[in-house]
């Protein structure tokens, strides 16, 4: 919805609330399910996706490098 949308012309408030509530409930269910999976003793993390997780990989590389540098000077 655009910032200049007009209530009851471009959207109905009750419908907007219904959609937003449904999205929030779906999101909560997804996050809770993922959390249960990660807590499972059967969970074993896999490698990052080269296609969709490049930023995560860059962060991991930066973090490990920073931790290594810190540990060198902490001795």
MOPAC internal coordinates of N, CA, C and O (Angstrom, degrees):
PM7 1SCF
backbone

  N    0.0000 0     0.00 0     0.00 0    0    0    0
  C    1.4382 1     0.00 0     0.00 0    1    0    0
  C    1.5312 1   107.86 1     0.00 0    2    1    0
  O    1.2310 1   120.75 1   -40.86 1    3    2    1
  N    1.2713 1   116.18 1   139.14 1    3    2    1
  C    1.4575 1   122.04 1  -178.57 1    5    3    2
  C    1.5241 1   110.93 1   -85.89 1    6    5    3
  O    1.2310 1   120.78 1   -22.05 1    7    6    5
  N    1.3232 1   116.11 1   157.95 1    7    6    5
  C    1.4517 1   122.04 1  -178.52 1    9    7    6
  C    1.5213 1   114.28 1   -62.54 1   10    9    7
  O    1.2310 1   120.69 1   156.23 1   11   10    9
  N    1.3176 1   116.28 1   -23.77 1   11   10    9
  C    1.4680 1   118.30 1  -179.56 1   13   11   10
  C    1.5270 1   112.30 1   -95.99 1   14   13   11
  O    1.2310 1   120.08 1  -167.16 1   15   14   13
  N    1.3398 1   117.44 1    12.84 1   15   14   13
  C    1.4661 1   121.07 1   178.97 1   17   15   14
  C    1.5226 1   109.69 1   -64.83 1   18   17   15
  O    1.2310 1   121.21 1   -35.47 1   19   18   17
  N    1.3101 1   115.29 1   144.53 1   19   18   17
  C    1.4616 1   121.62 1  -177.73 1   21   19   18
  C    1.5256 1   109.04 1  -111.17 1   22   21   19
  O    1.2310 1   121.08 1   -52.99 1   23   22   21
  N    1.3292 1   115.54 1   127.01 1   23   22   21
  C    1.4598 1   120.62 1   179.08 1   25   23   22
  C    1.5218 1   110.71 1   -59.97 1   26   25   23
  O    1.2310 1   120.73 1   -40.14 1   27   26   25
  N    1.3117 1   116.21 1   139.86 1   27   26   25
  C    1.4569 1   126.30 1  -178.73 1   29   27   26
  C    1.5303 1   113.02 1    70.69 1   30   29   27
  O    1.2310 1   120.13 1   175.84 1   31   30   29
  N    1.3226 1   117.36 1    -4.16 1   31   30   29
  C    1.4598 1   120.78 1   173.31 1   33   31   30
  C    1.5303 1   108.25 1  -108.19 1   34   33   31
  O    1.2310 1   121.04 1   124.23 1   35   34   33
  N    1.3273 1   115.62 1   -55.77 1   35   34   33
  C    1.4550 1   121.45 1  -178.00 1   37   35   34
  C    1.5279 1   112.76 1   -95.13 1   38   37   35
  O    1.2310 1   120.30 1   158.86 1   39   38   37
  N    1.3063 1   117.04 1   -21.14 1   39   38   37
  C    1.4618 1   121.35 1  -179.87 1   41   39   38
  C    1.5249 1   109.23 1  -158.14 1   42   41   39
  O    1.2310 1   121.95 1   -18.87 1   43   42   41
  N    1.3225 1   113.86 1   161.13 1   43   42   41
  C    1.4586 1   120.66 1   174.88 1   45   43   42
  C    1.5188 1   107.53 1  -112.57 1   46   45   43
  O    1.2310 1   120.61 1   -52.81 1   47   46   45
  N    1.3058 1   116.44 1   127.19 1   47   46   45
  C    1.4621 1   121.54 1  -174.73 1   49   47   46
  C    1.5209 1   112.27 1   -55.73 1   50   49   47
  O    1.2310 1   119.70 1   134.47 1   51   50   49
  N    1.3359 1   118.18 1   -45.53 1   51   50   49
  C    1.4607 1   120.10 1  -177.55 1   53   51   50
  C    1.5284 1   110.92 1   -60.93 1   54   53   51
  O    1.2310 1   120.74 1   142.64 1   55   54   53
  N    1.3375 1   116.19 1   -37.36 1   55   54   53
  C    1.4714 1   119.80 1  -179.60 1   57   55   54
  C    1.5319 1   110.41 1   -70.94 1   58   57   55
  O    1.2310 1   120.55 1   141.65 1   59   58   57
  N    1.2971 1   116.54 1   -38.35 1   59   58   57
  C    1.4626 1   121.30 1   177.11 1   61   59   58
  C    1.5283 1   110.35 1   -60.92 1   62   61   59
  O    1.2310 1   120.77 1   137.08 1   63   62   61
  N    1.3307 1   116.13 1   -42.92 1   63   62   61
  C    1.4679 1   120.80 1   178.53 1   65   63   62
  C    1.5227 1   110.22 1   -65.61 1   66   65   63
  O    1.2310 1   119.83 1   138.93 1   67   66   65
  N    1.3352 1   117.94 1   -41.07 1   67   66   65
  C    1.4689 1   121.50 1   178.31 1   69   67   66
  C    1.5291 1   111.23 1   -59.83 1   70   69   67
  O    1.2310 1   120.81 1   133.50 1   71   70   69
  N    1.3154 1   116.05 1   -46.50 1   71   70   69
  C    1.4673 1   120.41 1  -178.60 1   73   71   70
  C    1.5222 1   110.26 1   -66.08 1   74   73   71
  O    1.2310 1   120.50 1   134.94 1   75   74   73
  N    1.2998 1   116.64 1   -45.06 1   75   74   73
  C    1.4664 1   120.41 1  -179.56 1   77   75   74
  C    1.5274 1   111.25 1   -62.86 1   78   77   75
  O    1.2310 1   120.28 1   139.33 1   79   78   77
  N    1.3249 1   117.07 1   -40.67 1   79   78   77
  C    1.4600 1   121.59 1   178.05 1   81   79   78
  C    1.5233 1   110.57 1   -63.64 1   82   81   79
  O    1.2310 1   120.06 1   136.84 1   83   82   81
  N    1.3228 1   117.48 1   -43.16 1   83   82   81
  C    1.4635 1   121.34 1   178.90 1   85   83   82
  C    1.5300 1   110.93 1   -62.57 1   86   85   83
  O    1.2310 1   120.56 1   136.70 1   87   86   85
  N    1.3229 1   116.53 1   -43.30 1   87   86   85
  C    1.4613 1   120.76 1   178.70 1   89   87   86
  C    1.5292 1   110.16 1   -62.29 1   90   89   87
  O    1.2310 1   120.31 1   135.18 1   91   90   89
  N    1.3136 1   117.01 1   -44.82 1   91   90   89
  C    1.4661 1   120.87 1   179.92 1   93   91   90
  C    1.5242 1   111.60 1   -62.42 1   94   93   91
  O    1.2310 1   120.12 1   139.24 1   95   94   93
  N    1.3332 1   117.37 1   -40.76 1   95   94   93
  C    1.4610 1   120.88 1   179.00 1   97   95   94
  C    1.5252 1   110.99 1   -65.83 1   98   97   95
  O    1.2310 1   120.21 1   138.82 1   99   98   97
  N    1.3220 1   117.21 1   -41.18 1   99   98   97
  C    1.4604 1   120.55 1   177.83 1  101   99   98
  C    1.5276 1   110.56 1   -64.89 1  102  101   99
  O    1.2310 1   120.66 1   138.05 1  103  102  101
  N    1.3065 1   116.34 1   -41.95 1  103  102  101
  C    1.4661 1   121.24 1   179.72 1  105  103  102
  C    1.5196 1   110.57 1   -63.06 1  106  105  103
  O    1.2310 1   120.65 1   134.75 1  107  106  105
  N    1.3403 1   116.37 1   -45.25 1  107  106  105
  C    1.4583 1   120.70 1   179.09 1  109  107  106
  C    1.5272 1   110.59 1   -59.71 1  110  109  107
  O    1.2310 1   120.23 1   134.32 1  111  110  109
  N    1.3306 1   117.16 1   -45.68 1  111  110  109
  C    1.4665 1   121.07 1  -179.97 1  113  111  110
  C    1.5305 1   111.05 1   -61.28 1  114  113  111
  O    1.2310 1   120.38 1   137.84 1  115  114  113
  N    1.3171 1   116.88 1   -42.16 1  115  114  113
  C    1.4603 1   121.32 1   179.65 1  117  115  114
  C    1.5315 1   111.11 1   -63.53 1  118  117  115
  O    1.2310 1   120.65 1   133.25 1  119  118  117
  N    1.3142 1   116.37 1   -46.75 1  119  118  117
  C    1.4655 1   121.06 1  -178.50 1  121  119  118
  C    1.5281 1   110.58 1   -65.58 1  122  121  119
  O    1.2310 1   120.10 1   136.97 1  123  122  121
  N    1.3233 1   117.42 1   -43.03 1  123  122  121
  C    1.4631 1   120.43 1   179.09 1  125  123  122
  C    1.5268 1   110.87 1   -62.99 1  126  125  123
  O    1.2310 1   120.17 1   138.06 1  127  126  125
  N    1.3202 1   117.28 1   -41.94 1  127  126  125
  C    1.4566 1   121.42 1   179.57 1  129  127  126
  C    1.5345 1   110.83 1   -64.53 1  130  129  127
  O    1.2310 1   120.50 1   135.44 1  131  130  129
  N    1.3232 1   116.65 1   -44.56 1  131  130  129
  C    1.4661 1   120.54 1   177.67 1  133  131  130
  C    1.5254 1   110.84 1   -61.76 1  134  133  131
  O    1.2310 1   120.77 1   139.02 1  135  134  133
  N    1.3217 1   116.13 1   -40.98 1  135  134  133
  C    1.4580 1   120.54 1  -179.74 1  137  135  134
  C    1.5325 1   110.73 1   -62.53 1  138  137  135
  O    1.2310 1   120.60 1   136.17 1  139  138  137
  N    1.3353 1   116.45 1   -43.83 1  139  138  137
  C    1.4675 1   119.86 1   177.07 1  141  139  138
  C    1.5266 1   110.53 1   -59.91 1  142  141  139
  O    1.2310 1   120.47 1   139.19 1  143  142  141
  N    1.3287 1   116.71 1   -40.81 1  143  142  141
  C    1.4594 1   120.12 1   180.00 1  145  143  142
  C    1.5163 1   112.52 1   -64.07 1  146  145  143
  O    1.2310 1   120.52 1   137.54 1  147  146  145
  N    1.3120 1   116.60 1   -42.46 1  147  146  145
  C    1.4642 1   120.68 1  -179.27 1  149  147  146
  C    1.5308 1   110.75 1   -66.94 1  150  149  147
  O    1.2310 1   120.22 1   147.97 1  151  150  149
  N    1.3226 1   117.19 1   -32.03 1  151  150  149
  C    1.4616 1   120.76 1   179.92 1  153  151  150
  C    1.5235 1   112.51 1   -77.64 1  154  153  151
  O    1.2310 1   120.02 1   165.95 1  155  154  153
  N    1.3178 1   117.57 1   -14.05 1  155  154  153
  C    1.4620 1   122.00 1  -177.92 1  157  155  154
  C    1.5273 1   110.96 1   -65.29 1  158  157  155
  O    1.2310 1   120.79 1   -35.50 1  159  158  157
  N    1.3280 1   116.09 1   144.50 1  159  158  157
  C    1.4665 1   119.60 1   176.85 1  161  159  158
  C    1.5254 1   110.79 1   -68.27 1  162  161  159
  O    1.2310 1   120.25 1   163.90 1  163  162  161
  N    1.3288 1   117.13 1   -16.10 1  163  162  161
  C    1.4646 1   121.06 1   179.84 1  165  163  162
  C    1.5298 1   112.42 1   -84.25 1  166  165  163
  O    1.2310 1   119.96 1   169.22 1  167  166  165
  N    1.3381 1   117.69 1   -10.78 1  167  166  165
  C    1.4611 1   120.64 1  -176.97 1  169  167  166
  C    1.5179 1   110.76 1   -69.65 1  170  169  167
  O    1.2310 1   121.12 1   -48.45 1  171  170  169
  N    1.3085 1   115.46 1   131.55 1  171  170  169
  C    1.4592 1   121.86 1   175.00 1  173  171  170
  C    1.5249 1   106.75 1  -136.55 1  174  173  171
  O    1.2310 1   119.70 1   -65.67 1  175  174  173
  N    1.3349 1   118.18 1   114.33 1  175  174  173
  C    1.4594 1   119.34 1  -177.48 1  177  175  174
  C    1.5245 1   111.33 1   -64.56 1  178  177  175
  O    1.2310 1   121.25 1   -35.59 1  179  178  177
  N    1.2915 1   115.21 1   144.41 1  179  178  177
  C    1.4557 1   120.88 1   178.16 1  181  179  178
  C    1.5160 1   110.55 1  -106.28 1  182  181  179
  O    1.2310 1   120.41 1     2.44 1  183  182  181
  N    1.3225 1   116.83 1  -177.56 1  183  182  181
  C    1.4687 1   119.79 1   178.94 1  185  183  182
  C    1.5294 1   110.79 1   -70.73 1  186  185  183
  O    1.2310 1   121.40 1   -23.71 1  187  186  185
  N    1.3243 1   114.93 1   156.29 1  187  186  185
  C    1.4605 1   119.97 1   175.72 1  189  187  186
  C    1.5269 1   109.71 1   -69.21 1  190  189  187
  O    1.2310 1   121.04 1   -29.34 1  191  190  189
  N    1.3218 1   115.62 1   150.66 1  191  190  189
  C    1.4600 1   120.99 1   175.44 1  193  191  190
  C    1.5279 1   109.37 1   -73.12 1  194  193  191
  O    1.2310 1   120.27 1   -52.20 1  195  194  193
  N    1.3143 1   117.08 1   127.80 1  195  194  193
  C    1.4686 1   121.90 1   177.67 1  197  195  194
  C    1.5328 1   110.92 1   -66.26 1  198  197  195
  O    1.2310 1   120.49 1   159.41 1  199  198  197
  N    1.3172 1   116.67 1   -20.59 1  199  198  197
  C    1.4698 1   120.66 1  -175.53 1  201  199  198
  C    1.5283 1   111.93 1   -92.07 1  202  201  199
  O    1.2310 1   120.49 1   132.93 1  203  202  201
  N    1.3296 1   116.66 1   -47.07 1  203  202  201
  C    1.4692 1   119.01 1  -171.01 1  205  203  202
  C    1.5193 1   115.06 1  -106.76 1  206  205  203
  O    1.2310 1   119.49 1   172.81 1  207  206  205
  N    1.3242 1   118.57 1    -7.19 1  207  206  205
  C    1.4590 1   119.52 1  -175.39 1  209  207  206
  C    1.5282 1   113.15 1  -123.26 1  210  209  207
  O    1.2310 1   120.71 1  -144.72 1  211  210  209
  N    1.3071 1   116.25 1    35.28 1  211  210  209
  C    1.4664 1   119.63 1  -178.87 1  213  211  210
  C    1.5213 1   112.27 1   -63.88 1  214  213  211
  O    1.2310 1   119.98 1   140.82 1  215  214  213
  N    1.3137 1   117.64 1   -39.18 1  215  214  213
  C    1.4717 1   120.20 1   179.60 1  217  215  214
  C    1.5236 1   110.56 1   -66.71 1  218  217  215
  O    1.2310 1   120.50 1   141.94 1  219  218  217
  N    1.3180 1   116.65 1   -38.06 1  219  218  217
  C    1.4624 1   120.56 1   177.41 1  221  219  218
  C    1.5193 1   110.05 1   -63.41 1  222  221  219
  O    1.2310 1   120.46 1   137.45 1  223  222  221
  N    1.3287 1   116.73 1   -42.55 1  223  222  221
  C    1.4550 1   120.80 1   178.82 1  225  223  222
  C    1.5321 1   110.91 1   -63.27 1  226  225  223
  O    1.2310 1   120.55 1   139.30 1  227  226  225
  N    1.3212 1   116.55 1   -40.70 1  227  226  225
  C    1.4687 1   120.02 1   178.66 1  229  227  226
  C    1.5238 1   110.62 1   -64.53 1  230  229  227
  O    1.2310 1   120.73 1   139.34 1  231  230  229
  N    1.3326 1   116.20 1   -40.66 1  231  230  229
  C    1.4609 1   119.67 1   177.85 1  233  231  230
  C    1.5184 1   110.20 1   -62.74 1  234  233  231
  O    1.2310 1   120.24 1   134.12 1  235  234  233
  N    1.3365 1   117.14 1   -45.88 1  235  234  233
  C    1.4703 1   120.55 1   179.10 1  237  235  234
  C    1.5251 1   111.40 1   -57.73 1  238  237  235
  O    1.2310 1   120.63 1   136.30 1  239  238  237
  N    1.3232 1   116.40 1   -43.70 1  239  238  237
  C    1.4635 1   120.69 1   179.73 1  241  239  238
  C    1.5272 1   110.72 1   -63.08 1  242  241  239
  O    1.2310 1   120.63 1   135.77 1  243  242  241
  N    1.3349 1   116.39 1   -44.23 1  243  242  241
  C    1.4586 1   120.34 1   178.43 1  245  243  242
  C    1.5251 1   110.84 1   -62.48 1  246  245  243
  O    1.2310 1   120.63 1   133.73 1  247  246  245
  N    1.3217 1   116.40 1   -46.27 1  247  246  245
  C    1.4602 1   121.25 1  -177.09 1  249  247  246
  C    1.5283 1   111.13 1   -61.80 1  250  249  247
  O    1.2310 1   120.90 1   133.21 1  251  250  249
  N    1.3312 1   115.89 1   -46.79 1  251  250  249
  C    1.4711 1   119.82 1   179.63 1  253  251  250
  C    1.5253 1   111.18 1   -62.49 1  254  253  251
  O    1.2310 1   120.62 1   140.30 1  255  254  253
  N    1.3216 1   116.42 1   -39.70 1  255  254  253
  C    1.4593 1   120.61 1   178.56 1  257  255  254
  C    1.5296 1   110.71 1   -64.88 1  258  257  255
  O    1.2310 1   120.66 1   136.00 1  259  258  257
  N    1.3253 1   116.35 1   -44.00 1  259  258  257
  C    1.4683 1   120.39 1   179.69 1  261  259  258
  C    1.5232 1   110.57 1   -64.73 1  262  261  259
  O    1.2310 1   120.23 1   139.82 1  263  262  261
  N    1.3272 1   117.17 1   -40.18 1  263  262  261
  C    1.4656 1   120.74 1   179.27 1  265  263  262
  C    1.5291 1   110.41 1   -66.06 1  266  265  263
  O    1.2310 1   120.59 1   139.49 1  267  266  265
  N    1.3203 1   116.47 1   -40.51 1  267  266  265
  C    1.4583 1   120.49 1   178.65 1  269  267  266
  C    1.5284 1   110.80 1   -63.38 1  270  269  267
  O    1.2310 1   120.47 1   136.32 1  271  270  269
  N    1.3173 1   116.71 1   -43.68 1  271  270  269
  C    1.4683 1   121.31 1   178.05 1  273  271  270
  C    1.5241 1   110.24 1   -62.13 1  274  273  271
  O    1.2310 1   120.36 1   135.51 1  275  274  273
  N    1.3165 1   116.92 1   -44.49 1  275  274  273
  C    1.4659 1   121.31 1   179.08 1  277  275  274
  C    1.5249 1   110.54 1   -59.98 1  278  277  275
  O    1.2310 1   120.49 1   135.18 1  279  278  277
  N    1.3390 1   116.66 1   -44.82 1  279  278  277
  C    1.4621 1   120.71 1  -177.35 1  281  279  278
  C    1.5404 1   111.38 1   -65.36 1  282  281  279
  O    1.2310 1   119.85 1   147.61 1  283  282  281
  N    1.3051 1   117.89 1   -32.39 1  283  282  281
  C    1.4620 1   121.04 1   178.11 1  285  283  282
  C    1.5167 1   111.15 1   -63.78 1  286  285  283
  O    1.2310 1   120.92 1   139.86 1  287  286  285
  N    1.3401 1   115.85 1   -40.14 1  287  286  285
  C    1.4642 1   120.33 1  -177.67 1  289  287  286
  C    1.5248 1   112.25 1   -86.65 1  290  289  287
  O    1.2310 1   119.58 1   164.67 1  291  290  289
  N    1.3155 1   118.41 1   -15.33 1  291  290  289
  C    1.4588 1   121.91 1  -178.45 1  293  291  290
  C    1.5219 1   111.71 1   -81.21 1  294  293  291
  O    1.2310 1   120.32 1   166.49 1  295  294  293
  N    1.2888 1   116.99 1   -13.51 1  295  294  293
  C    1.4808 1   120.22 1  -176.77 1  297  295  294
  C    1.4651 1   112.01 1   -74.80 1  298  297  295
  O    1.2310 1   120.10 1   180.00 1  299  298  297

